């Protein structure tokens, strides 16, 4: 799953630490999300969506395609 968290964070002018503080998570969690090492839980993704005031789909792009079998 591709994400645009870093883009939205930078547009807001926040460091990873500031975003982490606002979301109640560690800076390491934000770093892991931004570097695609960790997919956030649904509650965290929803909090990010609310904080940036954008739909979840603008933050996370699901590239999964179902099998036709």
mmCIF file of the N, C-alpha and C atoms, coordinates in Angstrom:
data_MODEL
# 
_entry.id   MODEL 
# 
loop_
_atom_site.group_PDB 
_atom_site.id 
_atom_site.type_symbol 
_atom_site.label_atom_id 
_atom_site.label_alt_id 
_atom_site.label_comp_id 
_atom_site.label_asym_id 
_atom_site.label_entity_id 
_atom_site.label_seq_id 
_atom_site.pdbx_PDB_ins_code 
_atom_site.Cartn_x 
_atom_site.Cartn_y 
_atom_site.Cartn_z 
_atom_site.occupancy 
_atom_site.B_iso_or_equiv 
_atom_site.pdbx_formal_charge 
_atom_site.auth_seq_id 
_atom_site.auth_comp_id 
_atom_site.auth_asym_id 
_atom_site.auth_atom_id 
_atom_site.pdbx_PDB_model_num 
ATOM 1   N N  . UNK A 1 1  ? 0.853   -1.165  0.000   1.00 0.00 ? 1  UNK A N  1 
ATOM 2   C CA . UNK A 1 1  ? 0.000   0.000   0.000   1.00 0.00 ? 1  UNK A CA 1 
ATOM 3   C C  . UNK A 1 1  ? 0.904   1.235   0.000   1.00 0.00 ? 1  UNK A C  1 
ATOM 4   N N  . UNK A 1 2  ? 0.687   2.090   -0.959  1.00 0.00 ? 2  UNK A N  1 
ATOM 5   C CA . UNK A 1 2  ? 1.431   3.348   -1.045  1.00 0.00 ? 2  UNK A CA 1 
ATOM 6   C C  . UNK A 1 2  ? 0.763   4.378   -0.132  1.00 0.00 ? 2  UNK A C  1 
ATOM 7   N N  . UNK A 1 3  ? 1.569   5.271   0.451   1.00 0.00 ? 3  UNK A N  1 
ATOM 8   C CA . UNK A 1 3  ? 0.950   6.309   1.261   1.00 0.00 ? 3  UNK A CA 1 
ATOM 9   C C  . UNK A 1 3  ? 1.542   7.666   0.956   1.00 0.00 ? 3  UNK A C  1 
ATOM 10  N N  . UNK A 1 4  ? 0.784   8.699   1.272   1.00 0.00 ? 4  UNK A N  1 
ATOM 11  C CA . UNK A 1 4  ? 1.197   10.085  1.037   1.00 0.00 ? 4  UNK A CA 1 
ATOM 12  C C  . UNK A 1 4  ? 1.286   10.871  2.348   1.00 0.00 ? 4  UNK A C  1 
ATOM 13  N N  . UNK A 1 5  ? 1.520   10.176  3.429   1.00 0.00 ? 5  UNK A N  1 
ATOM 14  C CA . UNK A 1 5  ? 1.571   10.818  4.740   1.00 0.00 ? 5  UNK A CA 1 
ATOM 15  C C  . UNK A 1 5  ? 2.671   11.869  4.772   1.00 0.00 ? 5  UNK A C  1 
ATOM 16  N N  . UNK A 1 6  ? 3.842   11.539  4.256   1.00 0.00 ? 6  UNK A N  1 
ATOM 17  C CA . UNK A 1 6  ? 4.965   12.490  4.272   1.00 0.00 ? 6  UNK A CA 1 
ATOM 18  C C  . UNK A 1 6  ? 4.609   13.768  3.509   1.00 0.00 ? 6  UNK A C  1 
ATOM 19  N N  . UNK A 1 7  ? 3.957   13.617  2.374   1.00 0.00 ? 7  UNK A N  1 
ATOM 20  C CA . UNK A 1 7  ? 3.569   14.786  1.572   1.00 0.00 ? 7  UNK A CA 1 
ATOM 21  C C  . UNK A 1 7  ? 2.641   15.695  2.366   1.00 0.00 ? 7  UNK A C  1 
ATOM 22  N N  . UNK A 1 8  ? 1.622   15.116  2.984   1.00 0.00 ? 8  UNK A N  1 
ATOM 23  C CA . UNK A 1 8  ? 0.663   15.911  3.762   1.00 0.00 ? 8  UNK A CA 1 
ATOM 24  C C  . UNK A 1 8  ? 1.329   16.513  5.002   1.00 0.00 ? 8  UNK A C  1 
ATOM 25  N N  . UNK A 1 9  ? 2.216   15.749  5.640   1.00 0.00 ? 9  UNK A N  1 
ATOM 26  C CA . UNK A 1 9  ? 2.918   16.258  6.821   1.00 0.00 ? 9  UNK A CA 1 
ATOM 27  C C  . UNK A 1 9  ? 3.778   17.462  6.447   1.00 0.00 ? 9  UNK A C  1 
ATOM 28  N N  . UNK A 1 10 ? 4.523   17.334  5.364   1.00 0.00 ? 10 UNK A N  1 
ATOM 29  C CA . UNK A 1 10 ? 5.387   18.439  4.940   1.00 0.00 ? 10 UNK A CA 1 
ATOM 30  C C  . UNK A 1 10 ? 4.569   19.662  4.522   1.00 0.00 ? 10 UNK A C  1 
ATOM 31  N N  . UNK A 1 11 ? 3.431   19.440  3.865   1.00 0.00 ? 11 UNK A N  1 
ATOM 32  C CA . UNK A 1 11 ? 2.564   20.561  3.489   1.00 0.00 ? 11 UNK A CA 1 
ATOM 33  C C  . UNK A 1 11 ? 2.050   21.301  4.722   1.00 0.00 ? 11 UNK A C  1 
ATOM 34  N N  . UNK A 1 12 ? 1.855   20.549  5.810   1.00 0.00 ? 12 UNK A N  1 
ATOM 35  C CA . UNK A 1 12 ? 1.394   21.161  7.056   1.00 0.00 ? 12 UNK A CA 1 
ATOM 36  C C  . UNK A 1 12 ? 2.540   21.861  7.787   1.00 0.00 ? 12 UNK A C  1 
ATOM 37  N N  . UNK A 1 13 ? 3.779   21.598  7.362   1.00 0.00 ? 13 UNK A N  1 
ATOM 38  C CA . UNK A 1 13 ? 4.934   22.209  7.999   1.00 0.00 ? 13 UNK A CA 1 
ATOM 39  C C  . UNK A 1 13 ? 5.335   21.553  9.307   1.00 0.00 ? 13 UNK A C  1 
ATOM 40  N N  . UNK A 1 14 ? 4.987   20.273  9.468   1.00 0.00 ? 14 UNK A N  1 
ATOM 41  C CA . UNK A 1 14 ? 5.261   19.551  10.708  1.00 0.00 ? 14 UNK A CA 1 
ATOM 42  C C  . UNK A 1 14 ? 6.434   18.605  10.529  1.00 0.00 ? 14 UNK A C  1 
ATOM 43  N N  . UNK A 1 15 ? 7.181   18.429  11.604  1.00 0.00 ? 15 UNK A N  1 
ATOM 44  C CA . UNK A 1 15 ? 8.205   17.390  11.650  1.00 0.00 ? 15 UNK A CA 1 
ATOM 45  C C  . UNK A 1 15 ? 7.505   16.059  11.946  1.00 0.00 ? 15 UNK A C  1 
ATOM 46  N N  . UNK A 1 16 ? 8.253   14.973  11.813  1.00 0.00 ? 16 UNK A N  1 
ATOM 47  C CA . UNK A 1 16 ? 7.699   13.677  12.186  1.00 0.00 ? 16 UNK A CA 1 
ATOM 48  C C  . UNK A 1 16 ? 7.321   13.677  13.663  1.00 0.00 ? 16 UNK A C  1 
ATOM 49  N N  . UNK A 1 17 ? 8.155   14.314  14.485  1.00 0.00 ? 17 UNK A N  1 
ATOM 50  C CA . UNK A 1 17 ? 7.879   14.387  15.916  1.00 0.00 ? 17 UNK A CA 1 
ATOM 51  C C  . UNK A 1 17 ? 6.605   15.141  16.225  1.00 0.00 ? 17 UNK A C  1 
ATOM 52  N N  . UNK A 1 18 ? 6.365   16.238  15.502  1.00 0.00 ? 18 UNK A N  1 
ATOM 53  C CA . UNK A 1 18 ? 5.145   17.027  15.724  1.00 0.00 ? 18 UNK A CA 1 
ATOM 54  C C  . UNK A 1 18 ? 3.915   16.235  15.312  1.00 0.00 ? 18 UNK A C  1 
ATOM 55  N N  . UNK A 1 19 ? 3.971   15.572  14.171  1.00 0.00 ? 19 UNK A N  1 
ATOM 56  C CA . UNK A 1 19 ? 2.832   14.756  13.747  1.00 0.00 ? 19 UNK A CA 1 
ATOM 57  C C  . UNK A 1 19 ? 2.581   13.640  14.758  1.00 0.00 ? 19 UNK A C  1 
ATOM 58  N N  . UNK A 1 20 ? 3.653   13.007  15.218  1.00 0.00 ? 20 UNK A N  1 
ATOM 59  C CA . UNK A 1 20 ? 3.512   11.934  16.207  1.00 0.00 ? 20 UNK A CA 1 
ATOM 60  C C  . UNK A 1 20 ? 2.836   12.459  17.470  1.00 0.00 ? 20 UNK A C  1 
ATOM 61  N N  . UNK A 1 21 ? 3.250   13.629  17.927  1.00 0.00 ? 21 UNK A N  1 
ATOM 62  C CA . UNK A 1 21 ? 2.666   14.217  19.136  1.00 0.00 ? 21 UNK A CA 1 
ATOM 63  C C  . UNK A 1 21 ? 1.174   14.463  18.941  1.00 0.00 ? 21 UNK A C  1 
ATOM 64  N N  . UNK A 1 22 ? 0.819   15.008  17.802  1.00 0.00 ? 22 UNK A N  1 
ATOM 65  C CA . UNK A 1 22 ? -0.594  15.316  17.521  1.00 0.00 ? 22 UNK A CA 1 
ATOM 66  C C  . UNK A 1 22 ? -1.445  14.053  17.443  1.00 0.00 ? 22 UNK A C  1 
ATOM 67  N N  . UNK A 1 23 ? -0.831  12.942  17.023  1.00 0.00 ? 23 UNK A N  1 
ATOM 68  C CA . UNK A 1 23 ? -1.573  11.687  16.868  1.00 0.00 ? 23 UNK A CA 1 
ATOM 69  C C  . UNK A 1 23 ? -1.460  10.775  18.089  1.00 0.00 ? 23 UNK A C  1 
ATOM 70  N N  . UNK A 1 24 ? -0.577  11.115  19.013  1.00 0.00 ? 24 UNK A N  1 
ATOM 71  C CA . UNK A 1 24 ? -0.408  10.278  20.203  1.00 0.00 ? 24 UNK A CA 1 
ATOM 72  C C  . UNK A 1 24 ? 0.348   8.992   19.941  1.00 0.00 ? 24 UNK A C  1 
ATOM 73  N N  . UNK A 1 25 ? 1.301   9.040   19.004  1.00 0.00 ? 25 UNK A N  1 
ATOM 74  C CA . UNK A 1 25 ? 2.134   7.879   18.696  1.00 0.00 ? 25 UNK A CA 1 
ATOM 75  C C  . UNK A 1 25 ? 3.597   8.313   18.757  1.00 0.00 ? 25 UNK A C  1 
ATOM 76  N N  . UNK A 1 26 ? 4.502   7.376   18.565  1.00 0.00 ? 26 UNK A N  1 
ATOM 77  C CA . UNK A 1 26 ? 5.927   7.710   18.587  1.00 0.00 ? 26 UNK A CA 1 
ATOM 78  C C  . UNK A 1 26 ? 6.374   8.243   17.224  1.00 0.00 ? 26 UNK A C  1 
ATOM 79  N N  . UNK A 1 27 ? 7.486   8.975   17.244  1.00 0.00 ? 27 UNK A N  1 
ATOM 80  C CA . UNK A 1 27 ? 8.064   9.455   15.994  1.00 0.00 ? 27 UNK A CA 1 
ATOM 81  C C  . UNK A 1 27 ? 8.486   8.269   15.130  1.00 0.00 ? 27 UNK A C  1 
ATOM 82  N N  . UNK A 1 28 ? 8.931   7.190   15.782  1.00 0.00 ? 28 UNK A N  1 
ATOM 83  C CA . UNK A 1 28 ? 9.338   5.992   15.050  1.00 0.00 ? 28 UNK A CA 1 
ATOM 84  C C  . UNK A 1 28 ? 8.161   5.388   14.277  1.00 0.00 ? 28 UNK A C  1 
ATOM 85  N N  . UNK A 1 29 ? 6.963   5.471   14.848  1.00 0.00 ? 29 UNK A N  1 
ATOM 86  C CA . UNK A 1 29 ? 5.769   4.974   14.147  1.00 0.00 ? 29 UNK A CA 1 
ATOM 87  C C  . UNK A 1 29 ? 5.536   5.781   12.886  1.00 0.00 ? 29 UNK A C  1 
ATOM 88  N N  . UNK A 1 30 ? 5.637   7.097   12.987  1.00 0.00 ? 30 UNK A N  1 
ATOM 89  C CA . UNK A 1 30 ? 5.438   7.953   11.809  1.00 0.00 ? 30 UNK A CA 1 
ATOM 90  C C  . UNK A 1 30 ? 6.494   7.643   10.758  1.00 0.00 ? 30 UNK A C  1 
ATOM 91  N N  . UNK A 1 31 ? 7.754   7.492   11.180  1.00 0.00 ? 31 UNK A N  1 
ATOM 92  C CA . UNK A 1 31 ? 8.823   7.159   10.248  1.00 0.00 ? 31 UNK A CA 1 
ATOM 93  C C  . UNK A 1 31 ? 8.540   5.832   9.552   1.00 0.00 ? 31 UNK A C  1 
ATOM 94  N N  . UNK A 1 32 ? 8.101   4.832   10.310  1.00 0.00 ? 32 UNK A N  1 
ATOM 95  C CA . UNK A 1 32 ? 7.811   3.516   9.732   1.00 0.00 ? 32 UNK A CA 1 
ATOM 96  C C  . UNK A 1 32 ? 6.654   3.588   8.738   1.00 0.00 ? 32 UNK A C  1 
ATOM 97  N N  . UNK A 1 33 ? 5.637   4.385   9.029   1.00 0.00 ? 33 UNK A N  1 
ATOM 98  C CA . UNK A 1 33 ? 4.516   4.550   8.100   1.00 0.00 ? 33 UNK A CA 1 
ATOM 99  C C  . UNK A 1 33 ? 5.016   5.229   6.819   1.00 0.00 ? 33 UNK A C  1 
ATOM 100 N N  . UNK A 1 34 ? 5.756   6.314   6.971   1.00 0.00 ? 34 UNK A N  1 
ATOM 101 C CA . UNK A 1 34 ? 6.219   7.072   5.804   1.00 0.00 ? 34 UNK A CA 1 
ATOM 102 C C  . UNK A 1 34 ? 7.167   6.282   4.915   1.00 0.00 ? 34 UNK A C  1 
ATOM 103 N N  . UNK A 1 35 ? 7.921   5.357   5.489   1.00 0.00 ? 35 UNK A N  1 
ATOM 104 C CA . UNK A 1 35 ? 8.875   4.565   4.706   1.00 0.00 ? 35 UNK A CA 1 
ATOM 105 C C  . UNK A 1 35 ? 8.312   3.200   4.309   1.00 0.00 ? 35 UNK A C  1 
ATOM 106 N N  . UNK A 1 36 ? 6.999   3.041   4.446   1.00 0.00 ? 36 UNK A N  1 
ATOM 107 C CA . UNK A 1 36 ? 6.292   1.813   4.040   1.00 0.00 ? 36 UNK A CA 1 
ATOM 108 C C  . UNK A 1 36 ? 6.777   0.565   4.775   1.00 0.00 ? 36 UNK A C  1 
ATOM 109 N N  . UNK A 1 37 ? 7.260   0.738   5.993   1.00 0.00 ? 37 UNK A N  1 
ATOM 110 C CA . UNK A 1 37 ? 7.658   -0.407  6.808   1.00 0.00 ? 37 UNK A CA 1 
ATOM 111 C C  . UNK A 1 37 ? 6.534   -0.844  7.736   1.00 0.00 ? 37 UNK A C  1 
ATOM 112 N N  . UNK A 1 38 ? 5.475   -0.028  7.815   1.00 0.00 ? 38 UNK A N  1 
ATOM 113 C CA . UNK A 1 38 ? 4.371   -0.318  8.727   1.00 0.00 ? 38 UNK A CA 1 
ATOM 114 C C  . UNK A 1 38 ? 3.097   0.284   8.157   1.00 0.00 ? 38 UNK A C  1 
ATOM 115 N N  . UNK A 1 39 ? 2.061   -0.522  8.038   1.00 0.00 ? 39 UNK A N  1 
ATOM 116 C CA . UNK A 1 39 ? 0.741   -0.015  7.663   1.00 0.00 ? 39 UNK A CA 1 
ATOM 117 C C  . UNK A 1 39 ? 0.005   0.314   8.954   1.00 0.00 ? 39 UNK A C  1 
ATOM 118 N N  . UNK A 1 40 ? -0.477  1.537   9.083   1.00 0.00 ? 40 UNK A N  1 
ATOM 119 C CA . UNK A 1 40 ? -1.126  1.916   10.338  1.00 0.00 ? 40 UNK A CA 1 
ATOM 120 C C  . UNK A 1 40 ? -2.435  1.164   10.548  1.00 0.00 ? 40 UNK A C  1 
ATOM 121 N N  . UNK A 1 41 ? -2.816  1.059   11.798  1.00 0.00 ? 41 UNK A N  1 
ATOM 122 C CA . UNK A 1 41 ? -4.106  0.469   12.126  1.00 0.00 ? 41 UNK A CA 1 
ATOM 123 C C  . UNK A 1 41 ? -5.214  1.360   11.566  1.00 0.00 ? 41 UNK A C  1 
ATOM 124 N N  . UNK A 1 42 ? -6.393  0.808   11.466  1.00 0.00 ? 42 UNK A N  1 
ATOM 125 C CA . UNK A 1 42 ? -7.526  1.603   10.985  1.00 0.00 ? 42 UNK A CA 1 
ATOM 126 C C  . UNK A 1 42 ? -7.781  2.820   11.867  1.00 0.00 ? 42 UNK A C  1 
ATOM 127 N N  . UNK A 1 43 ? -7.779  2.681   13.210  1.00 0.00 ? 43 UNK A N  1 
ATOM 128 C CA . UNK A 1 43 ? -7.987  3.878   14.039  1.00 0.00 ? 43 UNK A CA 1 
ATOM 129 C C  . UNK A 1 43 ? -6.930  4.966   13.795  1.00 0.00 ? 43 UNK A C  1 
ATOM 130 N N  . UNK A 1 44 ? -5.663  4.562   13.629  1.00 0.00 ? 44 UNK A N  1 
ATOM 131 C CA . UNK A 1 44 ? -4.618  5.555   13.370  1.00 0.00 ? 44 UNK A CA 1 
ATOM 132 C C  . UNK A 1 44 ? -4.806  6.197   12.003  1.00 0.00 ? 44 UNK A C  1 
ATOM 133 N N  . UNK A 1 45 ? -5.145  5.410   10.996  1.00 0.00 ? 45 UNK A N  1 
ATOM 134 C CA . UNK A 1 45 ? -5.391  5.966   9.663   1.00 0.00 ? 45 UNK A CA 1 
ATOM 135 C C  . UNK A 1 45 ? -6.555  6.963   9.697   1.00 0.00 ? 45 UNK A C  1 
ATOM 136 N N  . UNK A 1 46 ? -7.578  6.647   10.453  1.00 0.00 ? 46 UNK A N  1 
ATOM 137 C CA . UNK A 1 46 ? -8.723  7.563   10.562  1.00 0.00 ? 46 UNK A CA 1 
ATOM 138 C C  . UNK A 1 46 ? -8.339  8.844   11.293  1.00 0.00 ? 46 UNK A C  1 
ATOM 139 N N  . UNK A 1 47 ? -7.506  8.737   12.327  1.00 0.00 ? 47 UNK A N  1 
ATOM 140 C CA . UNK A 1 47 ? -7.040  9.942   13.033  1.00 0.00 ? 47 UNK A CA 1 
ATOM 141 C C  . UNK A 1 47 ? -6.208  10.813  12.104  1.00 0.00 ? 47 UNK A C  1 
ATOM 142 N N  . UNK A 1 48 ? -5.364  10.194  11.291  1.00 0.00 ? 48 UNK A N  1 
ATOM 143 C CA . UNK A 1 48 ? -4.568  10.954  10.321  1.00 0.00 ? 48 UNK A CA 1 
ATOM 144 C C  . UNK A 1 48 ? -5.477  11.668  9.332   1.00 0.00 ? 48 UNK A C  1 
ATOM 145 N N  . UNK A 1 49 ? -6.483  10.960  8.860   1.00 0.00 ? 49 UNK A N  1 
ATOM 146 C CA . UNK A 1 49 ? -7.441  11.533  7.926   1.00 0.00 ? 49 UNK A CA 1 
ATOM 147 C C  . UNK A 1 49 ? -8.130  12.754  8.526   1.00 0.00 ? 49 UNK A C  1 
ATOM 148 N N  . UNK A 1 50 ? -8.559  12.638  9.763   1.00 0.00 ? 50 UNK A N  1 
ATOM 149 C CA . UNK A 1 50 ? -9.222  13.767  10.437  1.00 0.00 ? 50 UNK A CA 1 
ATOM 150 C C  . UNK A 1 50 ? -8.255  14.918  10.659  1.00 0.00 ? 50 UNK A C  1 
ATOM 151 N N  . UNK A 1 51 ? -7.037  14.612  11.067  1.00 0.00 ? 51 UNK A N  1 
ATOM 152 C CA . UNK A 1 51 ? -6.052  15.651  11.346  1.00 0.00 ? 51 UNK A CA 1 
ATOM 153 C C  . UNK A 1 51 ? -5.719  16.452  10.091  1.00 0.00 ? 51 UNK A C  1 
ATOM 154 N N  . UNK A 1 52 ? -5.544  15.768  8.969   1.00 0.00 ? 52 UNK A N  1 
ATOM 155 C CA . UNK A 1 52 ? -5.232  16.452  7.714   1.00 0.00 ? 52 UNK A CA 1 
ATOM 156 C C  . UNK A 1 52 ? -6.487  16.938  6.982   1.00 0.00 ? 52 UNK A C  1 
ATOM 157 N N  . UNK A 1 53 ? -7.649  16.562  7.479   1.00 0.00 ? 53 UNK A N  1 
ATOM 158 C CA . UNK A 1 53 ? -8.939  16.936  6.885   1.00 0.00 ? 53 UNK A CA 1 
ATOM 159 C C  . UNK A 1 53 ? -9.034  16.491  5.420   1.00 0.00 ? 53 UNK A C  1 
ATOM 160 N N  . UNK A 1 54 ? -8.631  15.239  5.186   1.00 0.00 ? 54 UNK A N  1 
ATOM 161 C CA . UNK A 1 54 ? -8.726  14.644  3.849   1.00 0.00 ? 54 UNK A CA 1 
ATOM 162 C C  . UNK A 1 54 ? -9.255  13.216  3.994   1.00 0.00 ? 54 UNK A C  1 
ATOM 163 N N  . UNK A 1 55 ? -9.860  12.678  2.948   1.00 0.00 ? 55 UNK A N  1 
ATOM 164 C CA . UNK A 1 55 ? -10.314 11.291  3.010   1.00 0.00 ? 55 UNK A CA 1 
ATOM 165 C C  . UNK A 1 55 ? -9.131  10.326  3.165   1.00 0.00 ? 55 UNK A C  1 
ATOM 166 N N  . UNK A 1 56 ? -9.369  9.212   3.805   1.00 0.00 ? 56 UNK A N  1 
ATOM 167 C CA . UNK A 1 56 ? -8.324  8.200   3.980   1.00 0.00 ? 56 UNK A CA 1 
ATOM 168 C C  . UNK A 1 56 ? -7.711  7.839   2.629   1.00 0.00 ? 56 UNK A C  1 
ATOM 169 N N  . UNK A 1 57 ? -8.533  7.802   1.585   1.00 0.00 ? 57 UNK A N  1 
ATOM 170 C CA . UNK A 1 57 ? -8.047  7.437   0.254   1.00 0.00 ? 57 UNK A CA 1 
ATOM 171 C C  . UNK A 1 57 ? -7.030  8.433   -0.289  1.00 0.00 ? 57 UNK A C  1 
ATOM 172 N N  . UNK A 1 58 ? -7.008  9.673   0.225   1.00 0.00 ? 58 UNK A N  1 
ATOM 173 C CA . UNK A 1 58 ? -6.000  10.645  -0.191  1.00 0.00 ? 58 UNK A CA 1 
ATOM 174 C C  . UNK A 1 58 ? -4.669  10.416  0.523   1.00 0.00 ? 58 UNK A C  1 
ATOM 175 N N  . UNK A 1 59 ? -4.698  9.698   1.625   1.00 0.00 ? 59 UNK A N  1 
ATOM 176 C CA . UNK A 1 59 ? -3.478  9.395   2.373   1.00 0.00 ? 59 UNK A CA 1 
ATOM 177 C C  . UNK A 1 59 ? -2.895  8.038   1.997   1.00 0.00 ? 59 UNK A C  1 
ATOM 178 N N  . UNK A 1 60 ? -3.756  7.077   1.746   1.00 0.00 ? 60 UNK A N  1 
ATOM 179 C CA . UNK A 1 60 ? -3.319  5.701   1.493   1.00 0.00 ? 60 UNK A CA 1 
ATOM 180 C C  . UNK A 1 60 ? -3.930  5.201   0.197   1.00 0.00 ? 60 UNK A C  1 
ATOM 181 N N  . UNK A 1 61 ? -3.070  4.737   -0.710  1.00 0.00 ? 61 UNK A N  1 
ATOM 182 C CA . UNK A 1 61 ? -3.511  4.251   -2.015  1.00 0.00 ? 61 UNK A CA 1 
ATOM 183 C C  . UNK A 1 61 ? -3.349  2.740   -2.041  1.00 0.00 ? 61 UNK A C  1 
ATOM 184 N N  . UNK A 1 62 ? -4.457  2.051   -2.136  1.00 0.00 ? 62 UNK A N  1 
ATOM 185 C CA . UNK A 1 62 ? -4.450  0.591   -2.157  1.00 0.00 ? 62 UNK A CA 1 
ATOM 186 C C  . UNK A 1 62 ? -4.227  0.119   -3.584  1.00 0.00 ? 62 UNK A C  1 
ATOM 187 N N  . UNK A 1 63 ? -3.115  -0.556  -3.822  1.00 0.00 ? 63 UNK A N  1 
ATOM 188 C CA . UNK A 1 63 ? -2.811  -1.042  -5.167  1.00 0.00 ? 63 UNK A CA 1 
ATOM 189 C C  . UNK A 1 63 ? -3.139  -2.523  -5.339  1.00 0.00 ? 63 UNK A C  1 
ATOM 190 N N  . UNK A 1 64 ? -3.879  -3.069  -4.382  1.00 0.00 ? 64 UNK A N  1 
ATOM 191 C CA . UNK A 1 64 ? -4.253  -4.480  -4.443  1.00 0.00 ? 64 UNK A CA 1 
ATOM 192 C C  . UNK A 1 64 ? -5.314  -4.700  -5.512  1.00 0.00 ? 64 UNK A C  1 
ATOM 193 N N  . UNK A 1 65 ? -5.148  -5.775  -6.269  1.00 0.00 ? 65 UNK A N  1 
ATOM 194 C CA . UNK A 1 65 ? -6.115  -6.170  -7.281  1.00 0.00 ? 65 UNK A CA 1 
ATOM 195 C C  . UNK A 1 65 ? -6.578  -7.584  -6.972  1.00 0.00 ? 65 UNK A C  1 
ATOM 196 N N  . UNK A 1 66 ? -7.879  -7.855  -7.029  1.00 0.00 ? 66 UNK A N  1 
ATOM 197 C CA . UNK A 1 66 ? -8.364  -9.217  -6.756  1.00 0.00 ? 66 UNK A CA 1 
ATOM 198 C C  . UNK A 1 66 ? -7.964  -10.179 -7.867  1.00 0.00 ? 66 UNK A C  1 
ATOM 199 N N  . UNK A 1 67 ? -7.797  -11.438 -7.481  1.00 0.00 ? 67 UNK A N  1 
ATOM 200 C CA . UNK A 1 67 ? -7.541  -12.499 -8.470  1.00 0.00 ? 67 UNK A CA 1 
ATOM 201 C C  . UNK A 1 67 ? -8.823  -12.751 -9.236  1.00 0.00 ? 67 UNK A C  1 
ATOM 202 N N  . UNK A 1 68 ? -8.716  -13.031 -10.515 1.00 0.00 ? 68 UNK A N  1 
ATOM 203 C CA . UNK A 1 68 ? -9.887  -13.325 -11.320 1.00 0.00 ? 68 UNK A CA 1 
ATOM 204 C C  . UNK A 1 68 ? -10.295 -14.784 -11.208 1.00 0.00 ? 68 UNK A C  1 
ATOM 205 N N  . UNK A 1 69 ? -9.543  -15.571 -10.493 1.00 0.00 ? 69 UNK A N  1 
ATOM 206 C CA . UNK A 1 69 ? -9.840  -17.001 -10.377 1.00 0.00 ? 69 UNK A CA 1 
ATOM 207 C C  . UNK A 1 69 ? -10.962 -17.260 -9.421  1.00 0.00 ? 69 UNK A C  1 
# 
